[in-house]
Amino acid sequence: MRKVTDCREYPSETKCALALSGEPEEVDRATSDLAISVHGHADGQEIREQIGAGLRDEPTQLA
């Protein structure tokens, strides 16, 4: 199941509006990189756990 995260759902000084979706490992890695490089979070287990807990299943698209 694809996962999704949306920066607009979290308070941010950068006002980031990026949304990411994909396989869980891809979204987790990309979101961690974004949190560190753009949002200024320190790299570490705590931020990675928060990100993993915040991933949601991508809604099913109806044709």
PQR file of N, CA, C, O and H, with PARSE charges and radii, in Angstrom:
ATOM      1  N   MET A   1       0.844  -1.177   0.000 -0.4000 1.5000
ATOM      2  CA  MET A   1       0.000   0.000   0.000 -0.0000 2.0000
ATOM      3  C   MET A   1       0.890   1.241   0.000  0.5500 1.7000
ATOM      4  O   MET A   1       1.810   1.356   0.810 -0.5500 1.4000
ATOM      5  N   ARG A   2       0.608   2.167  -0.915 -0.4000 1.5000
ATOM      6  CA  ARG A   2       1.363   3.416  -0.989 -0.0000 2.0000
ATOM      7  C   ARG A   2       1.055   4.267   0.237  0.5500 1.7000
ATOM      8  O   ARG A   2      -0.033   4.198   0.809 -0.5500 1.4000
ATOM      9  H   ARG A   2      -0.139   2.074  -1.573  0.4000 1.0000
ATOM     10  N   LYS A   3       2.039   5.068   0.624 -0.4000 1.5000
ATOM     11  CA  LYS A   3       1.910   5.971   1.767 -0.0000 2.0000
ATOM     12  C   LYS A   3       1.986   7.411   1.285  0.5500 1.7000
ATOM     13  O   LYS A   3       2.489   7.692   0.197 -0.5500 1.4000
ATOM     14  H   LYS A   3       2.923   5.124   0.159  0.4000 1.0000
ATOM     15  N   VAL A   4       1.478   8.321   2.114 -0.4000 1.5000
ATOM     16  CA  VAL A   4       1.474   9.732   1.777 -0.0000 2.0000
ATOM     17  C   VAL A   4       1.759  10.566   3.026  0.5500 1.7000
ATOM     18  O   VAL A   4       1.396  10.183   4.138 -0.5500 1.4000
ATOM     19  H   VAL A   4       1.069   8.094   2.998  0.4000 1.0000
ATOM     20  N   THR A   5       2.408  11.702   2.825 -0.4000 1.5000
ATOM     21  CA  THR A   5       2.589  12.697   3.871 -0.0000 2.0000
ATOM     22  C   THR A   5       2.475  14.067   3.219  0.5500 1.7000
ATOM     23  O   THR A   5       2.810  14.234   2.046 -0.5500 1.4000
ATOM     24  H   THR A   5       2.702  12.013   1.922  0.4000 1.0000
ATOM     25  N   ASP A   6       2.003  15.042   3.979 -0.4000 1.5000
ATOM     26  CA  ASP A   6       1.759  16.382   3.448 -0.0000 2.0000
ATOM     27  C   ASP A   6       2.258  17.407   4.453  0.5500 1.7000
ATOM     28  O   ASP A   6       1.756  17.472   5.575 -0.5500 1.4000
ATOM     29  H   ASP A   6       1.731  14.907   4.932  0.4000 1.0000
ATOM     30  N   CYS A   7       3.236  18.204   4.063 -0.4000 1.5000
ATOM     31  CA  CYS A   7       3.830  19.192   4.964 -0.0000 2.0000
ATOM     32  C   CYS A   7       2.816  20.225   5.441  0.5500 1.7000
ATOM     33  O   CYS A   7       3.000  20.812   6.507 -0.5500 1.4000
ATOM     34  H   CYS A   7       3.644  18.151   3.151  0.4000 1.0000
ATOM     35  N   ARG A   8       1.762  20.459   4.688 -0.4000 1.5000
ATOM     36  CA  ARG A   8       0.757  21.446   5.081 -0.0000 2.0000
ATOM     37  C   ARG A   8       0.020  21.041   6.347  0.5500 1.7000
ATOM     38  O   ARG A   8      -0.636  21.876   6.971 -0.5500 1.4000
ATOM     39  H   ARG A   8       1.612  19.982   3.822  0.4000 1.0000
ATOM     40  N   GLU A   9       0.115  19.789   6.733 -0.4000 1.5000
ATOM     41  CA  GLU A   9      -0.574  19.304   7.928 -0.0000 2.0000
ATOM     42  C   GLU A   9       0.224  19.539   9.209  0.5500 1.7000
ATOM     43  O   GLU A   9      -0.255  19.237  10.302 -0.5500 1.4000
ATOM     44  H   GLU A   9       0.648  19.111   6.226  0.4000 1.0000
ATOM     45  N   TYR A  10       1.438  20.078   9.078 -0.4000 1.5000
ATOM     46  CA  TYR A  10       2.302  20.268  10.233 -0.0000 2.0000
ATOM     47  C   TYR A  10       2.754  21.726  10.306  0.5500 1.7000
ATOM     48  O   TYR A  10       3.027  22.336   9.272 -0.5500 1.4000
ATOM     49  H   TYR A  10       1.826  20.323   8.190  0.4000 1.0000
ATOM     50  N   PRO A  11       2.837  22.290  11.507 -0.5600 1.5000
ATOM     51  CA  PRO A  11       3.315  23.670  11.631  0.2800 2.0000
ATOM     52  C   PRO A  11       4.746  23.787  11.111  0.5500 1.7000
ATOM     53  O   PRO A  11       5.587  22.924  11.364 -0.5500 1.4000
ATOM     54  N   SER A  12       5.005  24.872  10.380 -0.4000 1.5000
ATOM     55  CA  SER A  12       6.336  25.031   9.806 -0.0000 2.0000
ATOM     56  C   SER A  12       6.614  26.501   9.536  0.5500 1.7000
ATOM     57  O   SER A  12       5.773  27.216   8.991 -0.5500 1.4000
ATOM     58  H   SER A  12       4.322  25.573  10.174  0.4000 1.0000
ATOM     59  N   GLU A  13       7.797  26.941   9.921 -0.4000 1.5000
ATOM     60  CA  GLU A  13       8.217  28.304   9.619 -0.0000 2.0000
ATOM     61  C   GLU A  13       8.448  28.491   8.127  0.5500 1.7000
ATOM     62  O   GLU A  13       8.346  29.609   7.622 -0.5500 1.4000
ATOM     63  H   GLU A  13       8.480  26.360  10.363  0.4000 1.0000
ATOM     64  N   THR A  14       8.753  27.421   7.422 -0.4000 1.5000
ATOM     65  CA  THR A  14       9.044  27.516   5.988 -0.0000 2.0000
ATOM     66  C   THR A  14       7.786  27.567   5.138  0.5500 1.7000
ATOM     67  O   THR A  14       7.859  27.863   3.945 -0.5500 1.4000
ATOM     68  H   THR A  14       8.836  26.513   7.833  0.4000 1.0000
ATOM     69  N   LYS A  15       6.622  27.281   5.738 -0.4000 1.5000
ATOM     70  CA  LYS A  15       5.351  27.255   5.006 -0.0000 2.0000
ATOM     71  C   LYS A  15       5.410  26.279   3.823  0.5500 1.7000
ATOM     72  O   LYS A  15       4.841  26.540   2.763 -0.5500 1.4000
ATOM     73  H   LYS A  15       6.563  27.040   6.707  0.4000 1.0000
ATOM     74  N   CYS A  16       6.088  25.184   4.015 -0.4000 1.5000
ATOM     75  CA  CYS A  16       6.255  24.166   2.981 -0.0000 2.0000
ATOM     76  C   CYS A  16       4.898  23.562   2.622  0.5500 1.7000
ATOM     77  O   CYS A  16       4.098  23.254   3.505 -0.5500 1.4000
ATOM     78  H   CYS A  16       6.550  24.972   4.877  0.4000 1.0000
ATOM     79  N   ALA A  17       4.646  23.395   1.337 -0.4000 1.5000
ATOM     80  CA  ALA A  17       3.385  22.839   0.857 -0.0000 2.0000
ATOM     81  C   ALA A  17       3.601  21.529   0.099  0.5500 1.7000
ATOM     82  O   ALA A  17       2.733  21.102  -0.662 -0.5500 1.4000
ATOM     83  H   ALA A  17       5.296  23.646   0.620  0.4000 1.0000
ATOM     84  N   LEU A  18       4.737  20.900   0.301 -0.4000 1.5000
ATOM     85  CA  LEU A  18       5.072  19.686  -0.425 -0.0000 2.0000
ATOM     86  C   LEU A  18       4.288  18.491   0.114  0.5500 1.7000
ATOM     87  O   LEU A  18       4.166  18.314   1.326 -0.5500 1.4000
ATOM     88  H   LEU A  18       5.443  21.246   0.919  0.4000 1.0000
ATOM     89  N   ALA A  19       3.766  17.685  -0.787 -0.4000 1.5000
ATOM     90  CA  ALA A  19       3.127  16.417  -0.443 -0.0000 2.0000
ATOM     91  C   ALA A  19       3.896  15.312  -1.159  0.5500 1.7000
ATOM     92  O   ALA A  19       4.268  15.458  -2.323 -0.5500 1.4000
ATOM     93  H   ALA A  19       3.866  17.830  -1.772  0.4000 1.0000
ATOM     94  N   LEU A  20       4.128  14.226  -0.467 -0.4000 1.5000
ATOM     95  CA  LEU A  20       4.882  13.105  -1.027 -0.0000 2.0000
ATOM     96  C   LEU A  20       4.045  11.837  -0.944  0.5500 1.7000
ATOM     97  O   LEU A  20       3.342  11.616   0.042 -0.5500 1.4000
ATOM     98  H   LEU A  20       3.826  14.108   0.479  0.4000 1.0000
ATOM     99  N   SER A  21       4.121  11.006  -1.975 -0.4000 1.5000
ATOM    100  CA  SER A  21       3.455   9.710  -1.930 -0.0000 2.0000
ATOM    101  C   SER A  21       4.316   8.692  -2.658  0.5500 1.7000
ATOM    102  O   SER A  21       5.047   9.030  -3.589 -0.5500 1.4000
ATOM    103  H   SER A  21       4.692  11.186  -2.776  0.4000 1.0000
ATOM    104  N   GLY A  22       4.221   7.459  -2.228 -0.4000 1.5000
ATOM    105  CA  GLY A  22       4.981   6.382  -2.839 -0.0000 2.0000
ATOM    106  C   GLY A  22       5.050   5.190  -1.916  0.5500 1.7000
ATOM    107  O   GLY A  22       4.279   5.073  -0.963 -0.5500 1.4000
ATOM    108  H   GLY A  22       3.627   7.185  -1.472  0.4000 1.0000
ATOM    109  N   GLU A  23       5.978   4.315  -2.209 -0.4000 1.5000
ATOM    110  CA  GLU A  23       6.187   3.153  -1.346 -0.0000 2.0000
ATOM    111  C   GLU A  23       6.669   3.636   0.026  0.5500 1.7000
ATOM    112  O   GLU A  23       7.361   4.651   0.107 -0.5500 1.4000
ATOM    113  H   GLU A  23       6.604   4.410  -2.983  0.4000 1.0000
ATOM    114  N   PRO A  24       6.319   2.931   1.097 -0.5600 1.5000
ATOM    115  CA  PRO A  24       6.646   3.402   2.444  0.2800 2.0000
ATOM    116  C   PRO A  24       8.115   3.801   2.640  0.5500 1.7000
ATOM    117  O   PRO A  24       8.392   4.840   3.239 -0.5500 1.4000
ATOM    118  N   GLU A  25       9.046   3.001   2.149 -0.4000 1.5000
ATOM    119  CA  GLU A  25      10.467   3.297   2.337 -0.0000 2.0000
ATOM    120  C   GLU A  25      10.863   4.578   1.595  0.5500 1.7000
ATOM    121  O   GLU A  25      11.674   5.360   2.091 -0.5500 1.4000
ATOM    122  H   GLU A  25       8.821   2.158   1.662  0.4000 1.0000
ATOM    123  N   GLU A  26      10.292   4.787   0.411 -0.4000 1.5000
ATOM    124  CA  GLU A  26      10.599   5.978  -0.380 -0.0000 2.0000
ATOM    125  C   GLU A  26      10.107   7.243   0.317  0.5500 1.7000
ATOM    126  O   GLU A  26      10.836   8.229   0.427 -0.5500 1.4000
ATOM    127  H   GLU A  26       9.633   4.151   0.008  0.4000 1.0000
ATOM    128  N   VAL A  27       8.871   7.201   0.782 -0.4000 1.5000
ATOM    129  CA  VAL A  27       8.285   8.371   1.434 -0.0000 2.0000
ATOM    130  C   VAL A  27       9.001   8.652   2.751  0.5500 1.7000
ATOM    131  O   VAL A  27       9.265   9.809   3.080 -0.5500 1.4000
ATOM    132  H   VAL A  27       8.279   6.400   0.693  0.4000 1.0000
ATOM    133  N   ASP A  28       9.312   7.612   3.498 -0.4000 1.5000
ATOM    134  CA  ASP A  28      10.029   7.779   4.762 -0.0000 2.0000
ATOM    135  C   ASP A  28      11.387   8.439   4.528  0.5500 1.7000
ATOM    136  O   ASP A  28      11.750   9.377   5.238 -0.5500 1.4000
ATOM    137  H   ASP A  28       9.097   6.672   3.230  0.4000 1.0000
ATOM    138  N   ARG A  29      12.125   7.964   3.557 -0.4000 1.5000
ATOM    139  CA  ARG A  29      13.455   8.506   3.261 -0.0000 2.0000
ATOM    140  C   ARG A  29      13.364   9.948   2.760  0.5500 1.7000
ATOM    141  O   ARG A  29      14.109  10.811   3.224 -0.5500 1.4000
ATOM    142  H   ARG A  29      11.830   7.201   2.981  0.4000 1.0000
ATOM    143  N   ALA A  30      12.463  10.215   1.822 -0.4000 1.5000
ATOM    144  CA  ALA A  30      12.331  11.557   1.257 -0.0000 2.0000
ATOM    145  C   ALA A  30      11.839  12.558   2.312  0.5500 1.7000
ATOM    146  O   ALA A  30      12.303  13.698   2.356 -0.5500 1.4000
ATOM    147  H   ALA A  30      11.858   9.514   1.445  0.4000 1.0000
ATOM    148  N   THR A  31      10.913  12.132   3.146 -0.4000 1.5000
ATOM    149  CA  THR A  31      10.391  13.013   4.191 -0.0000 2.0000
ATOM    150  C   THR A  31      11.471  13.308   5.226  0.5500 1.7000
ATOM    151  O   THR A  31      11.567  14.437   5.706 -0.5500 1.4000
ATOM    152  H   THR A  31      10.536  11.206   3.111  0.4000 1.0000
ATOM    153  N   SER A  32      12.279  12.320   5.575 -0.4000 1.5000
ATOM    154  CA  SER A  32      13.381  12.542   6.512 -0.0000 2.0000
ATOM    155  C   SER A  32      14.375  13.538   5.936  0.5500 1.7000
ATOM    156  O   SER A  32      14.815  14.454   6.632 -0.5500 1.4000
ATOM    157  H   SER A  32      12.201  11.403   5.185  0.4000 1.0000
ATOM    158  N   ASP A  33      14.731  13.364   4.672 -0.4000 1.5000
ATOM    159  CA  ASP A  33      15.660  14.301   4.023 -0.0000 2.0000
ATOM    160  C   ASP A  33      15.089  15.709   4.013  0.5500 1.7000
ATOM    161  O   ASP A  33      15.810  16.668   4.288 -0.5500 1.4000
ATOM    162  H   ASP A  33      14.374  12.621   4.106  0.4000 1.0000
ATOM    163  N   LEU A  34      13.814  15.852   3.703 -0.4000 1.5000
ATOM    164  CA  LEU A  34      13.160  17.158   3.664 -0.0000 2.0000
ATOM    165  C   LEU A  34      13.123  17.791   5.056  0.5500 1.7000
ATOM    166  O   LEU A  34      13.408  18.980   5.205 -0.5500 1.4000
ATOM    167  H   LEU A  34      13.228  15.073   3.479  0.4000 1.0000
ATOM    168  N   ALA A  35      12.775  17.006   6.067 -0.4000 1.5000
ATOM    169  CA  ALA A  35      12.696  17.529   7.434 -0.0000 2.0000
ATOM    170  C   ALA A  35      14.034  18.079   7.896  0.5500 1.7000
ATOM    171  O   ALA A  35      14.088  19.074   8.618 -0.5500 1.4000
ATOM    172  H   ALA A  35      12.543  16.041   5.946  0.4000 1.0000
ATOM    173  N   ILE A  36      15.104  17.434   7.482 -0.4000 1.5000
ATOM    174  CA  ILE A  36      16.445  17.849   7.901 -0.0000 2.0000
ATOM    175  C   ILE A  36      16.943  19.019   7.056  0.5500 1.7000
ATOM    176  O   ILE A  36      17.410  20.018   7.604 -0.5500 1.4000
ATOM    177  H   ILE A  36      15.060  16.625   6.896  0.4000 1.0000
ATOM    178  N   SER A  37      16.850  18.911   5.738 -0.4000 1.5000
ATOM    179  CA  SER A  37      17.450  19.919   4.861 -0.0000 2.0000
ATOM    180  C   SER A  37      16.618  21.186   4.702  0.5500 1.7000
ATOM    181  O   SER A  37      17.181  22.269   4.537 -0.5500 1.4000
ATOM    182  H   SER A  37      16.470  18.099   5.293  0.4000 1.0000
ATOM    183  N   VAL A  38      15.299  21.080   4.746 -0.4000 1.5000
ATOM    184  CA  VAL A  38      14.448  22.250   4.525 -0.0000 2.0000
ATOM    185  C   VAL A  38      13.848  22.777   5.829  0.5500 1.7000
ATOM    186  O   VAL A  38      13.828  23.984   6.071 -0.5500 1.4000
ATOM    187  H   VAL A  38      14.841  20.201   4.879  0.4000 1.0000
ATOM    188  N   HIS A  39      13.368  21.870   6.655 -0.4000 1.5000
ATOM    189  CA  HIS A  39      12.682  22.294   7.872 -0.0000 2.0000
ATOM    190  C   HIS A  39      13.614  22.505   9.055  0.5500 1.7000
ATOM    191  O   HIS A  39      13.189  23.028  10.085 -0.5500 1.4000
ATOM    192  H   HIS A  39      13.385  20.890   6.459  0.4000 1.0000
ATOM    193  N   GLY A  40      14.872  22.110   8.930 -0.4000 1.5000
ATOM    194  CA  GLY A  40      15.866  22.378   9.961 -0.0000 2.0000
ATOM    195  C   GLY A  40      15.854  21.453  11.165  0.5500 1.7000
ATOM    196  O   GLY A  40      16.419  21.790  12.206 -0.5500 1.4000
ATOM    197  H   GLY A  40      15.218  21.685   8.093  0.4000 1.0000
ATOM    198  N   HIS A  41      15.220  20.292  11.042 -0.4000 1.5000
ATOM    199  CA  HIS A  41      15.229  19.338  12.149 -0.0000 2.0000
ATOM    200  C   HIS A  41      16.592  18.650  12.226  0.5500 1.7000
ATOM    201  O   HIS A  41      17.264  18.455  11.214 -0.5500 1.4000
ATOM    202  H   HIS A  41      14.761  20.018  10.196  0.4000 1.0000
ATOM    203  N   ALA A  42      16.975  18.296  13.425 -0.4000 1.5000
ATOM    204  CA  ALA A  42      18.217  17.550  13.615 -0.0000 2.0000
ATOM    205  C   ALA A  42      17.994  16.106  13.189  0.5500 1.7000
ATOM    206  O   ALA A  42      16.943  15.523  13.459 -0.5500 1.4000
ATOM    207  H   ALA A  42      16.429  18.454  14.247  0.4000 1.0000
ATOM    208  N   ASP A  43      18.996  15.533  12.519 -0.4000 1.5000
ATOM    209  CA  ASP A  43      18.918  14.133  12.117 -0.0000 2.0000
ATOM    210  C   ASP A  43      19.022  13.266  13.357  0.5500 1.7000
ATOM    211  O   ASP A  43      19.890  13.482  14.204 -0.5500 1.4000
ATOM    212  H   ASP A  43      19.849  16.007  12.300  0.4000 1.0000
ATOM    213  N   GLY A  44      18.150  12.302  13.460 -0.4000 1.5000
ATOM    214  CA  GLY A  44      18.206  11.407  14.602 -0.0000 2.0000
ATOM    215  C   GLY A  44      17.008  10.483  14.634  0.5500 1.7000
ATOM    216  O   GLY A  44      16.077  10.608  13.839 -0.5500 1.4000
ATOM    217  H   GLY A  44      17.446  12.127  12.772  0.4000 1.0000
ATOM    218  N   GLN A  45      17.055   9.568  15.556 -0.4000 1.5000
ATOM    219  CA  GLN A  45      16.007   8.553  15.676 -0.0000 2.0000
ATOM    220  C   GLN A  45      14.648   9.171  15.986  0.5500 1.7000
ATOM    221  O   GLN A  45      13.629   8.693  15.487 -0.5500 1.4000
ATOM    222  H   GLN A  45      17.811   9.466  16.202  0.4000 1.0000
ATOM    223  N   GLU A  46      14.614  10.226  16.801 -0.4000 1.5000
ATOM    224  CA  GLU A  46      13.338  10.826  17.200 -0.0000 2.0000
ATOM    225  C   GLU A  46      12.559  11.366  15.999  0.5500 1.7000
ATOM    226  O   GLU A  46      11.368  11.085  15.863 -0.5500 1.4000
ATOM    227  H   GLU A  46      15.441  10.614  17.207  0.4000 1.0000
ATOM    228  N   ILE A  47      13.207  12.129  15.137 -0.4000 1.5000
ATOM    229  CA  ILE A  47      12.501  12.687  13.979 -0.0000 2.0000
ATOM    230  C   ILE A  47      12.081  11.577  13.020  0.5500 1.7000
ATOM    231  O   ILE A  47      11.004  11.642  12.428 -0.5500 1.4000
ATOM    232  H   ILE A  47      14.174  12.358  15.247  0.4000 1.0000
ATOM    233  N   ARG A  48      12.917  10.575  12.867 -0.4000 1.5000
ATOM    234  CA  ARG A  48      12.575   9.469  11.974 -0.0000 2.0000
ATOM    235  C   ARG A  48      11.376   8.673  12.495  0.5500 1.7000
ATOM    236  O   ARG A  48      10.549   8.215  11.707 -0.5500 1.4000
ATOM    237  H   ARG A  48      13.792  10.522  13.348  0.4000 1.0000
ATOM    238  N   GLU A  49      11.279   8.508  13.807 -0.4000 1.5000
ATOM    239  CA  GLU A  49      10.124   7.821  14.390 -0.0000 2.0000
ATOM    240  C   GLU A  49       8.857   8.650  14.217  0.5500 1.7000
ATOM    241  O   GLU A  49       7.797   8.100  13.919 -0.5500 1.4000
ATOM    242  H   GLU A  49      11.951   8.880  14.447  0.4000 1.0000
ATOM    243  N   GLN A  50       8.953   9.968  14.399 -0.4000 1.5000
ATOM    244  CA  GLN A  50       7.801  10.849  14.215 -0.0000 2.0000
ATOM    245  C   GLN A  50       7.312  10.798  12.772  0.5500 1.7000
ATOM    246  O   GLN A  50       6.109  10.744  12.517 -0.5500 1.4000
ATOM    247  H   GLN A  50       9.815  10.415  14.640  0.4000 1.0000
ATOM    248  N   ILE A  51       8.241  10.814  11.845 -0.4000 1.5000
ATOM    249  CA  ILE A  51       7.878  10.752  10.428 -0.0000 2.0000
ATOM    250  C   ILE A  51       7.192   9.431  10.114  0.5500 1.7000
ATOM    251  O   ILE A  51       6.143   9.414   9.472 -0.5500 1.4000
ATOM    252  H   ILE A  51       9.218  10.858  12.053  0.4000 1.0000
ATOM    253  N   GLY A  52       7.770   8.335  10.557 -0.4000 1.5000
ATOM    254  CA  GLY A  52       7.172   7.021  10.307 -0.0000 2.0000
ATOM    255  C   GLY A  52       5.771   6.912  10.874  0.5500 1.7000
ATOM    256  O   GLY A  52       4.889   6.324  10.248 -0.5500 1.4000
ATOM    257  H   GLY A  52       8.623   8.349  11.080  0.4000 1.0000
ATOM    258  N   ALA A  53       5.558   7.473  12.054 -0.4000 1.5000
ATOM    259  CA  ALA A  53       4.240   7.422  12.682 -0.0000 2.0000
ATOM    260  C   ALA A  53       3.227   8.304  11.953  0.5500 1.7000
ATOM    261  O   ALA A  53       2.023   8.066  12.042 -0.5500 1.4000
ATOM    262  H   ALA A  53       6.275   7.951  12.563  0.4000 1.0000
ATOM    263  N   GLY A  54       3.707   9.322  11.230 -0.4000 1.5000
ATOM    264  CA  GLY A  54       2.814  10.251  10.554 -0.0000 2.0000
ATOM    265  C   GLY A  54       2.428   9.861   9.141  0.5500 1.7000
ATOM    266  O   GLY A  54       1.585  10.520   8.532 -0.5500 1.4000
ATOM    267  H   GLY A  54       4.686   9.515  11.157  0.4000 1.0000
ATOM    268  N   LEU A  55       3.021   8.811   8.607 -0.4000 1.5000
ATOM    269  CA  LEU A  55       2.671   8.385   7.247 -0.0000 2.0000
ATOM    270  C   LEU A  55       1.275   7.772   7.241  0.5500 1.7000
ATOM    271  O   LEU A  55       0.908   7.016   8.140 -0.5500 1.4000
ATOM    272  H   LEU A  55       3.706   8.276   9.101  0.4000 1.0000
ATOM    273  N   ARG A  56       0.509   8.112   6.217 -0.4000 1.5000
ATOM    274  CA  ARG A  56      -0.847   7.592   6.084 -0.0000 2.0000
ATOM    275  C   ARG A  56      -0.963   6.786   4.796  0.5500 1.7000
ATOM    276  O   ARG A  56      -0.174   6.951   3.865 -0.5500 1.4000
ATOM    277  H   ARG A  56       0.807   8.727   5.487  0.4000 1.0000
ATOM    278  N   ASP A  57      -1.953   5.920   4.765 -0.4000 1.5000
ATOM    279  CA  ASP A  57      -2.235   5.196   3.512 -0.0000 2.0000
ATOM    280  C   ASP A  57      -2.744   6.196   2.491  0.5500 1.7000
ATOM    281  O   ASP A  57      -3.528   7.087   2.817 -0.5500 1.4000
ATOM    282  H   ASP A  57      -2.594   5.786   5.521  0.4000 1.0000
ATOM    283  N   GLU A  58      -2.295   6.046   1.258 -0.4000 1.5000
ATOM    284  CA  GLU A  58      -2.758   6.915   0.187 -0.0000 2.0000
ATOM    285  C   GLU A  58      -4.203   6.549  -0.145  0.5500 1.7000
ATOM    286  O   GLU A  58      -4.521   5.371  -0.300 -0.5500 1.4000
ATOM    287  H   GLU A  58      -1.658   5.323   0.992  0.4000 1.0000
ATOM    288  N   PRO A  59      -5.085   7.556  -0.255 -0.5600 1.5000
ATOM    289  CA  PRO A  59      -6.473   7.249  -0.606  0.2800 2.0000
ATOM    290  C   PRO A  59      -6.540   6.565  -1.974  0.5500 1.7000
ATOM    291  O   PRO A  59      -5.758   6.868  -2.876 -0.5500 1.4000
ATOM    292  N   THR A  60      -7.462   5.666  -2.102 -0.4000 1.5000
ATOM    293  CA  THR A  60      -7.670   4.978  -3.379 -0.0000 2.0000
ATOM    294  C   THR A  60      -8.312   5.941  -4.364  0.5500 1.7000
ATOM    295  O   THR A  60      -9.293   6.610  -4.038 -0.5500 1.4000
ATOM    296  H   THR A  60      -8.097   5.420  -1.370  0.4000 1.0000
ATOM    297  N   GLN A  61      -7.763   6.008  -5.559 -0.4000 1.5000
ATOM    298  CA  GLN A  61      -8.310   6.859  -6.609 -0.0000 2.0000
ATOM    299  C   GLN A  61      -9.380   6.081  -7.359  0.5500 1.7000
ATOM    300  O   GLN A  61      -9.141   4.970  -7.832 -0.5500 1.4000
ATOM    301  H   GLN A  61      -6.967   5.464  -5.824  0.4000 1.0000
ATOM    302  N   LEU A  62     -10.539   6.666  -7.462 -0.4000 1.5000
ATOM    303  CA  LEU A  62     -11.612   6.026  -8.230 -0.0000 2.0000
ATOM    304  C   LEU A  62     -11.547   6.491  -9.667  0.5500 1.7000
ATOM    305  O   LEU A  62     -11.351   7.678  -9.928 -0.5500 1.4000
ATOM    306  H   LEU A  62     -10.733   7.569  -7.078  0.4000 1.0000
ATOM    307  N   ALA A  63     -11.707   5.576 -10.600 -0.4000 1.5000
ATOM    308  CA  ALA A  63     -11.631   5.917 -12.022 -0.0000 2.0000
ATOM    309  C   ALA A  63     -12.921   6.527 -12.529  0.5500 1.7000
ATOM    310  O   ALA A  63     -13.021   6.870 -13.707 -0.5500 1.4000
ATOM    311  H   ALA A  63     -11.867   4.612 -10.388  0.4000 1.0000
TER
END
